[in-house]
Amino acid sequence: MKTNPNTGFKKRIIGGNELTMEEYTAYLNMLRVKPFLTVNEAADLFDVGLSRVQEMMNEPGCKFITRAIGPRRRLIHRESFEQYLLTHDVTAEEV
């Protein structure tokens, strides 16, 4: 009988929640279909740090954010953000 090598594996996501591998996979699959993401969700889904996502959102001419509920509540349009990540080097240091 084969055992799952990920049995007992726990993944901590931003916000402090600890998920099993199955729960983490379901969480990422749910994020992949959402049209708009929070900063935390985008960081989890695309494996980019929170501060780096916030830096990208604050760049002039940022085209992947949308204002929701009020001027301070910004959400990330997932498809536009994916396209941005494909066309920009997000690992480069800001000069």
N, C-alpha and C positions, 0 to 999 in steps of 0.2 A: 504494500500500500504506500503510495506516494504522499508525502506531507508537503504542505504549502510552505515554501521558505519564508514567506512574509507573515506567517502566523505570529501574532503577538506584536507585529510592527505597528508603531504609532507615529503619526505625522502631526507635528504641531503647526497649525496655520496661524496667520496673523490674527490677532485678537485673543490668542491664548487657548483656543480650543484644541483638544487632542483627538485625532480621528484615527480609526483603524484604516488599513490600506483600502479596504472595500468602500468605506465611507468617504475617504479622500478621493478615490476614483470617481465615485458618484458626484461628489462636490465639484470636481473639475469638469465632468461631463455637463453638469447643470450650467456652469459658467460659460462653457463653449457655445451655448445656444442663446444666452441672454444678450439682448441688443445693447444694453447699457450696463456698465460696471462701475462700482465704487473704486477708489484708489486701492484699497486693500484687496478687493477681488482681482483687479488687474495685476497687482503684484504677485498674487498667488498663481493666477492662471499662466502668466508669461514668465514667471520666475525672475522677476526684476525687483530690485529693492524698492521699498516705499519711498525713500527720499529721491531715488532716481526717477520714479514715475512722477512725483511731484515737481521735480526740476523740468521734466519734459512738458508737463502741463503748463508751467509758468513761462515757457519760451514764447517769444513774440510770434504771432501768426499760427499758433497751435490750432490745428484743424480737427482734432479728434475729441475735443471736449464739448459738452453741451451744458447749458445752465438749466437747472431743474429746481423747482420749488422756490427759488430765490437767487439773488445774485451771488451768494457765498456757497451755494450747493452746486458743485460741478460733478458731472458724471462723464465717464469715458465711453465713447462710441466704440464698441469692440472691433468691428470690421475696419474702421478707419485707423484704430490703434495698431491692429495687426499689419495693415499696409505700411504704416509709419515705421514699425519695427523692421519690416523687410527692406525698406529703402534707406534707413539711417543706421549708423553704427552707434548703438546705445551704450556700448561698453567703453567708448572713448571718453577720456577725461575732458572736462570743460576747461578751456584755456581763458 
